[in-house]
Amino acid sequence: MRCATGPPLDPSSDEAHRWLVEELSHHSYAVHESPWQRLLGWLRRLLDSTGAPSIGGAPGWVVLVVALLLVLGIAYAVLRAVRVERAGPTRRGGAGAGVLDGPDVPAA
């Protein structure tokens, strides 16, 4: 009978694969990320995979975020201007005042 004094140094392919899977399944190799970090990582991978152009050394996802913020800012300014124009003057007694917007008159 043969007695092993140390680990076998020549495992078969299947045995080596099984050992590797067992070793890497230990808790010490687990990645501990918060849900926020996982979300940011997912967004970064998603934006990097879009193939957005890199400008001035900035990654493509930064260019996309800046462009999106610019478009949102312009849309907000346009909608605000349209809303103010449509509302008209709102001062009491002004040109756009309603019928009941005049000064209060007592019944006496």
Biopython code that builds the backbone (N, CA, C, O; Angstrom):
import numpy as np
from Bio.PDB.StructureBuilder import StructureBuilder

atoms = [
    (1, "MET", "N", (0.839, -1.171, 0.000)),
    (1, "MET", "CA", (0.000, 0.000, 0.000)),
    (1, "MET", "C", (0.896, 1.250, 0.000)),
    (1, "MET", "O", (1.902, 1.312, 0.706)),
    (2, "ARG", "N", (0.509, 2.218, -0.794)),
    (2, "ARG", "CA", (1.303, 3.418, -0.964)),
    (2, "ARG", "C", (0.750, 4.527, -0.062)),
    (2, "ARG", "O", (-0.458, 4.766, -0.056)),
    (3, "CYS", "N", (1.580, 5.180, 0.669)),
    (3, "CYS", "CA", (1.155, 6.242, 1.586)),
    (3, "CYS", "C", (1.609, 7.581, 1.020)),
    (3, "CYS", "O", (2.788, 7.770, 0.721)),
    (4, "ALA", "N", (0.677, 8.499, 0.877)),
    (4, "ALA", "CA", (1.002, 9.812, 0.313)),
    (4, "ALA", "C", (1.542, 10.704, 1.416)),
    (4, "ALA", "O", (0.915, 10.835, 2.468)),
    (5, "THR", "N", (2.680, 11.311, 1.197)),
    (5, "THR", "CA", (3.276, 12.206, 2.187)),
    (5, "THR", "C", (2.986, 13.674, 1.865)),
    (5, "THR", "O", (3.262, 14.545, 2.690)),
    (6, "GLY", "N", (2.459, 13.950, 0.733)),
    (6, "GLY", "CA", (2.163, 15.319, 0.336)),
    (6, "GLY", "C", (1.062, 15.321, -0.711)),
    (6, "GLY", "O", (0.541, 14.263, -1.067)),
    (7, "PRO", "N", (0.706, 16.489, -1.201)),
    (7, "PRO", "CA", (-0.363, 16.549, -2.203)),
    (7, "PRO", "C", (0.104, 15.916, -3.511)),
    (7, "PRO", "O", (1.284, 15.981, -3.854)),
    (8, "PRO", "N", (-0.825, 15.306, -4.230)),
    (8, "PRO", "CA", (-0.434, 14.756, -5.529)),
    (8, "PRO", "C", (-0.076, 15.903, -6.473)),
    (8, "PRO", "O", (-0.770, 16.918, -6.529)),
    (9, "LEU", "N", (0.981, 15.730, -7.187)),
    (9, "LEU", "CA", (1.467, 16.807, -8.037)),
    (9, "LEU", "C", (1.094, 16.631, -9.501)),
    (9, "LEU", "O", (1.413, 17.490, -10.323)),
    (10, "ASP", "N", (0.437, 15.554, -9.838)),
    (10, "ASP", "CA", (0.086, 15.299, -11.231)),
    (10, "ASP", "C", (-1.384, 14.866, -11.326)),
    (10, "ASP", "O", (-1.662, 13.707, -11.635)),
    (11, "PRO", "N", (-2.341, 15.794, -11.061)),
    (11, "PRO", "CA", (-3.753, 15.398, -11.135)),
    (11, "PRO", "C", (-4.207, 15.294, -12.588)),
    (11, "PRO", "O", (-3.597, 15.859, -13.496)),
    (12, "SER", "N", (-5.287, 14.558, -12.777)),
    (12, "SER", "CA", (-5.867, 14.485, -14.116)),
    (12, "SER", "C", (-6.562, 15.813, -14.418)),
    (12, "SER", "O", (-6.728, 16.650, -13.531)),
    (13, "SER", "N", (-6.958, 15.993, -15.648)),
    (13, "SER", "CA", (-7.609, 17.246, -16.043)),
    (13, "SER", "C", (-8.920, 17.453, -15.290)),
    (13, "SER", "O", (-9.189, 18.550, -14.799)),
    (14, "ASP", "N", (-9.735, 16.404, -15.197)),
    (14, "ASP", "CA", (-11.010, 16.516, -14.490)),
    (14, "ASP", "C", (-10.801, 16.796, -13.005)),
    (14, "ASP", "O", (-11.516, 17.597, -12.404)),
    (15, "GLU", "N", (-9.811, 16.123, -12.426)),
    (15, "GLU", "CA", (-9.540, 16.320, -11.006)),
    (15, "GLU", "C", (-9.020, 17.733, -10.744)),
    (15, "GLU", "O", (-9.408, 18.353, -9.754)),
    (16, "ALA", "N", (-8.162, 18.246, -11.600)),
    (16, "ALA", "CA", (-7.651, 19.612, -11.450)),
    (16, "ALA", "C", (-8.775, 20.626, -11.592)),
    (16, "ALA", "O", (-8.813, 21.617, -10.863)),
    (17, "HIS", "N", (-9.692, 20.386, -12.527)),
    (17, "HIS", "CA", (-10.828, 21.289, -12.709)),
    (17, "HIS", "C", (-11.706, 21.296, -11.464)),
    (17, "HIS", "O", (-12.147, 22.355, -11.016)),
    (18, "ARG", "N", (-11.960, 20.115, -10.905)),
    (18, "ARG", "CA", (-12.787, 20.014, -9.693)),
    (18, "ARG", "C", (-12.112, 20.743, -8.540)),
    (18, "ARG", "O", (-12.782, 21.461, -7.797)),
    (19, "TRP", "N", (-10.795, 20.576, -8.369)),
    (19, "TRP", "CA", (-10.075, 21.265, -7.306)),
    (19, "TRP", "C", (-10.146, 22.783, -7.478)),
    (19, "TRP", "O", (-10.307, 23.521, -6.506)),
    (20, "LEU", "N", (-10.027, 23.227, -8.700)),
    (20, "LEU", "CA", (-10.085, 24.662, -8.966)),
    (20, "LEU", "C", (-11.464, 25.231, -8.626)),
    (20, "LEU", "O", (-11.575, 26.297, -8.021)),
    (21, "VAL", "N", (-12.503, 24.513, -9.019)),
    (21, "VAL", "CA", (-13.865, 24.972, -8.718)),
    (21, "VAL", "C", (-14.092, 25.014, -7.211)),
    (21, "VAL", "O", (-14.679, 25.966, -6.696)),
    (22, "GLU", "N", (-13.634, 23.999, -6.512)),
    (22, "GLU", "CA", (-13.783, 23.967, -5.052)),
    (22, "GLU", "C", (-13.017, 25.118, -4.397)),
    (22, "GLU", "O", (-13.529, 25.773, -3.490)),
    (23, "GLU", "N", (-11.811, 25.357, -4.853)),
    (23, "GLU", "CA", (-10.997, 26.422, -4.261)),
    (23, "GLU", "C", (-11.610, 27.792, -4.494)),
    (23, "GLU", "O", (-11.676, 28.609, -3.575)),
    (24, "LEU", "N", (-12.060, 28.051, -5.718)),
    (24, "LEU", "CA", (-12.609, 29.372, -6.039)),
    (24, "LEU", "C", (-14.003, 29.593, -5.478)),
    (24, "LEU", "O", (-14.501, 30.719, -5.500)),
    (25, "SER", "N", (-14.643, 28.545, -4.978)),
    (25, "SER", "CA", (-15.969, 28.710, -4.390)),
    (25, "SER", "C", (-15.901, 29.124, -2.921)),
    (25, "SER", "O", (-16.938, 29.369, -2.305)),
    (26, "HIS", "N", (-14.696, 29.206, -2.350)),
    (26, "HIS", "CA", (-14.561, 29.637, -0.958)),
    (26, "HIS", "C", (-15.006, 31.077, -0.794)),
    (26, "HIS", "O", (-14.905, 31.883, -1.719)),
    (27, "HIS", "N", (-15.495, 31.389, 0.381)),
    (27, "HIS", "CA", (-16.027, 32.719, 0.687)),
    (27, "HIS", "C", (-14.950, 33.809, 0.597)),
    (27, "HIS", "O", (-15.270, 34.965, 0.322)),
    (28, "SER", "N", (-13.700, 33.460, 0.822)),
    (28, "SER", "CA", (-12.641, 34.474, 0.822)),
    (28, "SER", "C", (-12.430, 35.096, -0.562)),
    (28, "SER", "O", (-11.842, 36.173, -0.666)),
    (29, "TYR", "N", (-12.898, 34.436, -1.625)),
    (29, "TYR", "CA", (-12.749, 34.979, -2.977)),
    (29, "TYR", "C", (-13.968, 35.782, -3.426)),
    (29, "TYR", "O", (-13.959, 36.351, -4.517)),
    (30, "ALA", "N", (-14.998, 35.837, -2.619)),
    (30, "ALA", "CA", (-16.235, 36.519, -3.008)),
    (30, "ALA", "C", (-15.996, 38.029, -3.100)),
    (30, "ALA", "O", (-15.229, 38.592, -2.318)),
    (31, "VAL", "N", (-16.647, 38.666, -4.043)),
    (31, "VAL", "CA", (-16.562, 40.109, -4.212)),
    (31, "VAL", "C", (-17.695, 40.733, -3.417)),
    (31, "VAL", "O", (-18.864, 40.398, -3.611)),
    (32, "HIS", "N", (-17.340, 41.641, -2.522)),
    (32, "HIS", "CA", (-18.345, 42.281, -1.666)),
    (32, "HIS", "C", (-18.568, 43.706, -2.152)),
    (32, "HIS", "O", (-17.844, 44.623, -1.764)),
    (33, "GLU", "N", (-19.566, 43.886, -2.996)),
    (33, "GLU", "CA", (-19.909, 45.211, -3.504)),
    (33, "GLU", "C", (-21.312, 45.563, -3.041)),
    (33, "GLU", "O", (-22.182, 44.699, -2.933)),
    (34, "SER", "N", (-21.516, 46.827, -2.773)),
    (34, "SER", "CA", (-22.846, 47.291, -2.410)),
    (34, "SER", "C", (-23.712, 47.325, -3.675)),
    (34, "SER", "O", (-23.189, 47.340, -4.789)),
    (35, "PRO", "N", (-25.028, 47.337, -3.497)),
    (35, "PRO", "CA", (-25.897, 47.443, -4.682)),
    (35, "PRO", "C", (-25.601, 48.702, -5.499)),
    (35, "PRO", "O", (-25.691, 48.673, -6.726)),
    (36, "TRP", "N", (-25.252, 49.798, -4.841)),
    (36, "TRP", "CA", (-24.926, 51.050, -5.538)),
    (36, "TRP", "C", (-23.689, 50.858, -6.412)),
    (36, "TRP", "O", (-23.666, 51.307, -7.558)),
    (37, "GLN", "N", (-22.653, 50.189, -5.878)),
    (37, "GLN", "CA", (-21.433, 49.953, -6.651)),
    (37, "GLN", "C", (-21.714, 49.023, -7.833)),
    (37, "GLN", "O", (-21.162, 49.209, -8.917)),
    (38, "ARG", "N", (-22.571, 48.024, -7.622)),
    (38, "ARG", "CA", (-22.911, 47.128, -8.722)),
    (38, "ARG", "C", (-23.680, 47.869, -9.809)),
    (38, "ARG", "O", (-23.448, 47.634, -10.995)),
    (39, "LEU", "N", (-24.609, 48.777, -9.416)),
    (39, "LEU", "CA", (-25.366, 49.557, -10.396)),
    (39, "LEU", "C", (-24.433, 50.455, -11.200)),
    (39, "LEU", "O", (-24.539, 50.522, -12.425)),
    (40, "LEU", "N", (-23.511, 51.153, -10.513)),
    (40, "LEU", "CA", (-22.576, 52.020, -11.220)),
    (40, "LEU", "C", (-21.668, 51.220, -12.149)),
    (40, "LEU", "O", (-21.372, 51.665, -13.258)),
    (41, "GLY", "N", (-21.229, 50.062, -11.715)),
    (41, "GLY", "CA", (-20.403, 49.214, -12.560)),
    (41, "GLY", "C", (-21.153, 48.743, -13.790)),
    (41, "GLY", "O", (-20.601, 48.708, -14.890)),
    (42, "TRP", "N", (-22.421, 48.378, -13.599)),
    (42, "TRP", "CA", (-23.249, 47.938, -14.730)),
    (42, "TRP", "C", (-23.441, 49.079, -15.720)),
    (42, "TRP", "O", (-23.333, 48.874, -16.929)),
    (43, "LEU", "N", (-23.727, 50.291, -15.214)),
    (43, "LEU", "CA", (-23.902, 51.441, -16.101)),
    (43, "LEU", "C", (-22.605, 51.757, -16.848)),
    (43, "LEU", "O", (-22.638, 52.069, -18.039)),
    (44, "ARG", "N", (-21.468, 51.679, -16.160)),
    (44, "ARG", "CA", (-20.185, 51.956, -16.799)),
    (44, "ARG", "C", (-19.907, 50.948, -17.916)),
    (44, "ARG", "O", (-19.470, 51.322, -19.005)),
    (45, "ARG", "N", (-20.164, 49.663, -17.636)),
    (45, "ARG", "CA", (-19.958, 48.641, -18.673)),
    (45, "ARG", "C", (-20.908, 48.854, -19.841)),
    (45, "ARG", "O", (-20.521, 48.675, -20.996)),
    (46, "LEU", "N", (-22.156, 49.236, -19.548)),
    (46, "LEU", "CA", (-23.145, 49.474, -20.593)),
    (46, "LEU", "C", (-22.720, 50.639, -21.474)),
    (46, "LEU", "O", (-22.783, 50.548, -22.700)),
    (47, "LEU", "N", (-22.287, 51.734, -20.858)),
    (47, "LEU", "CA", (-21.881, 52.905, -21.629)),
    (47, "LEU", "C", (-20.578, 52.667, -22.369)),
    (47, "LEU", "O", (-20.396, 53.178, -23.474)),
    (48, "ASP", "N", (-19.666, 51.897, -21.780)),
    (48, "ASP", "CA", (-18.411, 51.585, -22.476)),
    (48, "ASP", "C", (-18.659, 50.698, -23.690)),
    (48, "ASP", "O", (-17.921, 50.772, -24.673)),
    (49, "SER", "N", (-19.688, 49.863, -23.629)),
    (49, "SER", "CA", (-19.963, 48.953, -24.741)),
    (49, "SER", "C", (-20.688, 49.651, -25.890)),
    (49, "SER", "O", (-20.850, 49.059, -26.957)),
    (50, "THR", "N", (-21.129, 50.900, -25.696)),
    (50, "THR", "CA", (-21.839, 51.604, -26.767)),
    (50, "THR", "C", (-20.894, 52.063, -27.861)),
    (50, "THR", "O", (-21.337, 52.372, -28.967)),
    (51, "GLY", "N", (-19.614, 52.113, -27.575)),
    (51, "GLY", "CA", (-18.651, 52.554, -28.583)),
    (51, "GLY", "C", (-18.690, 54.054, -28.793)),
    (51, "GLY", "O", (-18.390, 54.536, -29.886)),
    (52, "ALA", "N", (-19.059, 54.802, -27.756)),
    (52, "ALA", "CA", (-19.108, 56.254, -27.873)),
    (52, "ALA", "C", (-17.707, 56.801, -28.095)),
    (52, "ALA", "O", (-16.739, 56.249, -27.572)),
    (53, "PRO", "N", (-17.585, 57.874, -28.858)),
    (53, "PRO", "CA", (-16.254, 58.412, -29.150)),
    (53, "PRO", "C", (-15.603, 59.009, -27.909)),
    (53, "PRO", "O", (-16.283, 59.551, -27.037)),
    (54, "SER", "N", (-14.308, 58.907, -27.839)),
    (54, "SER", "CA", (-13.533, 59.484, -26.751)),
    (54, "SER", "C", (-13.030, 60.851, -27.215)),
    (54, "SER", "O", (-12.408, 60.965, -28.271)),
    (55, "ILE", "N", (-13.302, 61.881, -26.423)),
    (55, "ILE", "CA", (-12.914, 63.243, -26.789)),
    (55, "ILE", "C", (-11.961, 63.785, -25.732)),
    (55, "ILE", "O", (-12.294, 63.804, -24.547)),
    (56, "GLY", "N", (-10.808, 64.214, -26.142)),
    (56, "GLY", "CA", (-9.850, 64.826, -25.229)),
    (56, "GLY", "C", (-9.370, 63.887, -24.144)),
    (56, "GLY", "O", (-8.999, 64.348, -23.065)),
    (57, "GLY", "N", (-9.363, 62.603, -24.386)),
    (57, "GLY", "CA", (-8.901, 61.647, -23.393)),
    (57, "GLY", "C", (-9.984, 61.197, -22.428)),
    (57, "GLY", "O", (-9.753, 60.279, -21.641)),
    (58, "ALA", "N", (-11.163, 61.817, -22.465)),
    (58, "ALA", "CA", (-12.260, 61.404, -21.585)),
    (58, "ALA", "C", (-12.898, 60.134, -22.153)),
    (58, "ALA", "O", (-13.024, 59.995, -23.370)),
    (59, "PRO", "N", (-13.298, 59.213, -21.282)),
    (59, "PRO", "CA", (-13.952, 57.995, -21.776)),
    (59, "PRO", "C", (-15.259, 58.318, -22.502)),
    (59, "PRO", "O", (-15.850, 59.379, -22.302)),
    (60, "GLY", "N", (-15.688, 57.402, -23.331)),
    (60, "GLY", "CA", (-16.896, 57.618, -24.112)),
    (60, "GLY", "C", (-18.137, 57.833, -23.268)),
    (60, "GLY", "O", (-19.013, 58.612, -23.645)),
    (61, "TRP", "N", (-18.227, 57.142, -22.110)),
    (61, "TRP", "CA", (-19.429, 57.293, -21.287)),
    (61, "TRP", "C", (-19.517, 58.700, -20.700)),
    (61, "TRP", "O", (-20.621, 59.200, -20.482)),
    (62, "VAL", "N", (-18.387, 59.346, -20.441)),
    (62, "VAL", "CA", (-18.409, 60.720, -19.929)),
    (62, "VAL", "C", (-18.958, 61.660, -21.003)),
    (62, "VAL", "O", (-19.734, 62.569, -20.708)),
    (63, "VAL", "N", (-18.548, 61.432, -22.243)),
    (63, "VAL", "CA", (-19.041, 62.247, -23.355)),
    (63, "VAL", "C", (-20.548, 62.083, -23.487)),
    (63, "VAL", "O", (-21.257, 63.067, -23.697)),
    (64, "LEU", "N", (-21.053, 60.846, -23.367)),
    (64, "LEU", "CA", (-22.498, 60.621, -23.463)),
    (64, "LEU", "C", (-23.260, 61.304, -22.333)),
    (64, "LEU", "O", (-24.316, 61.892, -22.567)),
    (65, "VAL", "N", (-22.739, 61.233, -21.119)),
    (65, "VAL", "CA", (-23.421, 61.858, -19.975)),
    (65, "VAL", "C", (-23.459, 63.373, -20.141)),
    (65, "VAL", "O", (-24.491, 63.994, -19.887)),
    (66, "VAL", "N", (-22.358, 63.971, -20.559)),
    (66, "VAL", "CA", (-22.321, 65.423, -20.755)),
    (66, "VAL", "C", (-23.286, 65.834, -21.869)),
    (66, "VAL", "O", (-23.992, 66.833, -21.735)),
    (67, "ALA", "N", (-23.322, 65.082, -22.957)),
    (67, "ALA", "CA", (-24.251, 65.389, -24.044)),
    (67, "ALA", "C", (-25.692, 65.276, -23.577)),
    (67, "ALA", "O", (-26.524, 66.115, -23.921)),
    (68, "LEU", "N", (-25.995, 64.247, -22.796)),
    (68, "LEU", "CA", (-27.352, 64.081, -22.276)),
    (68, "LEU", "C", (-27.739, 65.243, -21.364)),
    (68, "LEU", "O", (-28.864, 65.737, -21.440)),
    (69, "LEU", "N", (-26.825, 65.682, -20.505)),
    (69, "LEU", "CA", (-27.112, 66.815, -19.629)),
    (69, "LEU", "C", (-27.336, 68.102, -20.427)),
    (69, "LEU", "O", (-28.204, 68.902, -20.076)),
    (70, "LEU", "N", (-26.568, 68.305, -21.486)),
    (70, "LEU", "CA", (-26.769, 69.484, -22.328)),
    (70, "LEU", "C", (-28.137, 69.459, -23.000)),
    (70, "LEU", "O", (-28.832, 70.475, -23.034)),
    (71, "VAL", "N", (-28.523, 68.310, -23.533)),
    (71, "VAL", "CA", (-29.832, 68.195, -24.194)),
    (71, "VAL", "C", (-30.947, 68.429, -23.186)),
    (71, "VAL", "O", (-31.916, 69.124, -23.494)),
    (72, "LEU", "N", (-30.831, 67.865, -21.991)),
    (72, "LEU", "CA", (-31.860, 68.076, -20.962)),
    (72, "LEU", "C", (-31.931, 69.542, -20.545)),
    (72, "LEU", "O", (-33.024, 70.067, -20.333)),
    (73, "GLY", "N", (-30.785, 70.211, -20.425)),
    (73, "GLY", "CA", (-30.779, 71.630, -20.058)),
    (73, "GLY", "C", (-31.438, 72.498, -21.120)),
    (73, "GLY", "O", (-32.203, 73.406, -20.793)),
    (74, "ILE", "N", (-31.150, 72.227, -22.380)),
    (74, "ILE", "CA", (-31.769, 72.993, -23.473)),
    (74, "ILE", "C", (-33.277, 72.731, -23.516)),
    (74, "ILE", "O", (-34.062, 73.662, -23.696)),
    (75, "ALA", "N", (-33.681, 71.477, -23.353)),
    (75, "ALA", "CA", (-35.119, 71.152, -23.358)),
    (75, "ALA", "C", (-35.829, 71.843, -22.202)),
    (75, "ALA", "O", (-36.940, 72.346, -22.372)),
    (76, "TYR", "N", (-35.202, 71.876, -21.028)),
    (76, "TYR", "CA", (-35.805, 72.553, -19.882)),
    (76, "TYR", "C", (-35.958, 74.047, -20.150)),
    (76, "TYR", "O", (-37.003, 74.622, -19.843)),
    (77, "ALA", "N", (-34.945, 74.679, -20.712)),
    (77, "ALA", "CA", (-35.013, 76.119, -20.996)),
    (77, "ALA", "C", (-36.110, 76.423, -22.012)),
    (77, "ALA", "O", (-36.844, 77.399, -21.857)),
    (78, "VAL", "N", (-36.227, 75.586, -23.060)),
    (78, "VAL", "CA", (-37.255, 75.811, -24.085)),
    (78, "VAL", "C", (-38.642, 75.630, -23.483)),
    (78, "VAL", "O", (-39.525, 76.458, -23.708)),
    (79, "LEU", "N", (-38.845, 74.565, -22.726)),
    (79, "LEU", "CA", (-40.170, 74.336, -22.123)),
    (79, "LEU", "C", (-40.533, 75.440, -21.136)),
    (79, "LEU", "O", (-41.694, 75.843, -21.058)),
    (80, "ARG", "N", (-39.571, 75.921, -20.397)),
    (80, "ARG", "CA", (-39.845, 76.999, -19.438)),
    (80, "ARG", "C", (-40.216, 78.285, -20.177)),
    (80, "ARG", "O", (-41.121, 79.000, -19.747)),
    (81, "ALA", "N", (-39.538, 78.585, -21.270)),
    (81, "ALA", "CA", (-39.851, 79.788, -22.044)),
    (81, "ALA", "C", (-41.236, 79.682, -22.659)),
    (81, "ALA", "O", (-41.979, 80.663, -22.671)),
    (82, "VAL", "N", (-41.596, 78.520, -23.167)),
    (82, "VAL", "CA", (-42.926, 78.334, -23.755)),
    (82, "VAL", "C", (-43.994, 78.462, -22.691)),
    (82, "VAL", "O", (-45.038, 79.065, -22.939)),
    (83, "ARG", "N", (-43.761, 77.914, -21.519)),
    (83, "ARG", "CA", (-44.747, 77.980, -20.444)),
    (83, "ARG", "C", (-44.946, 79.416, -19.980)),
    (83, "ARG", "O", (-46.082, 79.825, -19.741)),
    (84, "VAL", "N", (-43.869, 80.196, -19.845)),
    (84, "VAL", "CA", (-43.978, 81.592, -19.421)),
    (84, "VAL", "C", (-44.701, 82.398, -20.478)),
    (84, "VAL", "O", (-45.523, 83.249, -20.138)),
    (85, "GLU", "N", (-44.420, 82.156, -21.768)),
    (85, "GLU", "CA", (-45.072, 82.892, -22.847)),
    (85, "GLU", "C", (-46.566, 82.585, -22.888)),
    (85, "GLU", "O", (-47.386, 83.477, -23.106)),
    (86, "ARG", "N", (-46.909, 81.327, -22.679)),
    (86, "ARG", "CA", (-48.316, 80.930, -22.733)),
    (86, "ARG", "C", (-49.092, 81.489, -21.545)),
    (86, "ARG", "O", (-50.263, 81.842, -21.686)),
    (87, "ALA", "N", (-48.451, 81.575, -20.368)),
    (87, "ALA", "CA", (-49.144, 82.053, -19.169)),
    (87, "ALA", "C", (-49.425, 83.545, -19.258)),
    (87, "ALA", "O", (-50.449, 83.998, -18.747)),
    (88, "GLY", "N", (-48.559, 84.320, -19.884)),
    (88, "GLY", "CA", (-48.757, 85.756, -20.019)),
    (88, "GLY", "C", (-48.535, 86.475, -18.704)),
    (88, "GLY", "O", (-48.073, 85.874, -17.734)),
    (89, "PRO", "N", (-48.861, 87.755, -18.663)),
    (89, "PRO", "CA", (-48.680, 88.521, -17.428)),
    (89, "PRO", "C", (-49.611, 88.001, -16.348)),
    (89, "PRO", "O", (-50.747, 87.613, -16.625)),
    (90, "THR", "N", (-49.125, 87.996, -15.122)),
    (90, "THR", "CA", (-49.940, 87.468, -14.022)),
    (90, "THR", "C", (-50.172, 88.499, -12.938)),
    (90, "THR", "O", (-50.726, 88.167, -11.890)),
    (91, "ARG", "N", (-49.768, 89.736, -13.157)),
    (91, "ARG", "CA", (-49.994, 90.764, -12.151)),
    (91, "ARG", "C", (-51.468, 91.165, -12.116)),
    (91, "ARG", "O", (-52.161, 91.129, -13.133)),
    (92, "ARG", "N", (-51.930, 91.547, -10.922)),
    (92, "ARG", "CA", (-53.323, 92.005, -10.788)),
    (92, "ARG", "C", (-53.521, 93.293, -11.569)),
    (92, "ARG", "O", (-52.727, 94.229, -11.471)),
    (93, "GLY", "N", (-54.567, 93.321, -12.326)),
    (93, "GLY", "CA", (-54.877, 94.525, -13.077)),
    (93, "GLY", "C", (-54.049, 94.681, -14.330)),
    (93, "GLY", "O", (-54.172, 95.694, -15.019)),
    (94, "GLY", "N", (-53.209, 93.714, -14.649)),
    (94, "GLY", "CA", (-52.365, 93.809, -15.832)),
    (94, "GLY", "C", (-53.179, 93.496, -17.076)),
    (94, "GLY", "O", (-54.387, 93.272, -16.994)),
    (95, "ALA", "N", (-52.528, 93.480, -18.211)),
    (95, "ALA", "CA", (-53.213, 93.263, -19.478)),
    (95, "ALA", "C", (-53.839, 91.878, -19.554)),
    (95, "ALA", "O", (-54.847, 91.693, -20.235)),
    (96, "GLY", "N", (-53.259, 90.912, -18.870)),
    (96, "GLY", "CA", (-53.796, 89.562, -18.947)),
    (96, "GLY", "C", (-54.637, 89.203, -17.741)),
    (96, "GLY", "O", (-54.864, 88.019, -17.491)),
    (97, "ALA", "N", (-55.109, 90.183, -16.979)),
    (97, "ALA", "CA", (-55.853, 89.905, -15.760)),
    (97, "ALA", "C", (-57.242, 89.372, -16.096)),
    (97, "ALA", "O", (-57.834, 89.734, -17.113)),
    (98, "GLY", "N", (-57.747, 88.507, -15.226)),
    (98, "GLY", "CA", (-59.077, 87.940, -15.413)),
    (98, "GLY", "C", (-60.153, 88.878, -14.911)),
    (98, "GLY", "O", (-59.845, 89.950, -14.391)),
    (99, "VAL", "N", (-61.407, 88.494, -15.058)),
    (99, "VAL", "CA", (-62.537, 89.328, -14.657)),
    (99, "VAL", "C", (-62.565, 89.540, -13.167)),
    (99, "VAL", "O", (-62.844, 90.655, -12.726)),
    (100, "LEU", "N", (-62.292, 88.531, -12.370)),
    (100, "LEU", "CA", (-62.386, 88.642, -10.920)),
    (100, "LEU", "C", (-61.048, 88.941, -10.269)),
    (100, "LEU", "O", (-60.907, 88.784, -9.057)),
    (101, "ASP", "N", (-60.067, 89.367, -11.043)),
    (101, "ASP", "CA", (-58.745, 89.638, -10.480)),
    (101, "ASP", "C", (-58.584, 91.093, -10.056)),
    (101, "ASP", "O", (-57.486, 91.484, -9.660)),
    (102, "GLY", "N", (-59.626, 91.905, -10.123)),
    (102, "GLY", "CA", (-59.541, 93.321, -9.764)),
    (102, "GLY", "C", (-59.455, 93.504, -8.254)),
    (102, "GLY", "O", (-59.451, 92.529, -7.504)),
    (103, "PRO", "N", (-59.385, 94.762, -7.810)),
    (103, "PRO", "CA", (-59.302, 95.045, -6.371)),
    (103, "PRO", "C", (-60.594, 94.598, -5.681)),
    (103, "PRO", "O", (-61.680, 94.636, -6.260)),
    (104, "ASP", "N", (-60.434, 94.170, -4.413)),
    (104, "ASP", "CA", (-61.587, 93.728, -3.638)),
    (104, "ASP", "C", (-62.467, 94.925, -3.277)),
    (104, "ASP", "O", (-61.953, 95.947, -2.822)),
    (105, "VAL", "N", (-63.769, 94.816, -3.469)),
    (105, "VAL", "CA", (-64.728, 95.883, -3.159)),
    (105, "VAL", "C", (-65.691, 95.333, -2.117)),
    (105, "VAL", "O", (-66.312, 94.296, -2.349)),
    (106, "PRO", "N", (-65.833, 96.005, -0.968)),
    (106, "PRO", "CA", (-66.767, 95.523, 0.064)),
    (106, "PRO", "C", (-68.213, 95.686, -0.421)),
    (106, "PRO", "O", (-68.491, 96.504, -1.298)),
    (107, "ALA", "N", (-69.118, 94.910, 0.151)),
    (107, "ALA", "CA", (-70.530, 94.930, -0.233)),
    (107, "ALA", "C", (-71.224, 96.227, 0.159)),
    (107, "ALA", "O", (-72.203, 96.608, -0.483)),
    (108, "ALA", "N", (-70.753, 96.910, 1.182)),
    (108, "ALA", "CA", (-71.356, 98.141, 1.647)),
    (108, "ALA", "C", (-71.075, 99.212, 0.637)),
    (108, "ALA", "O", (-71.492, 100.356, 0.818)),
]
sb = StructureBuilder()
sb.init_structure("model")
sb.init_model(0)
sb.init_chain("A")
sb.init_seg("    ")
for serial, (resi, resn, name, xyz) in enumerate(atoms, 1):
    if name == "N":
        sb.init_residue(resn, " ", resi, " ")
    sb.init_atom(name, np.array(xyz, "f"), 0.0, 1.0, " ", f" {name:<3s}", serial, name[0])
structure = sb.get_structure()
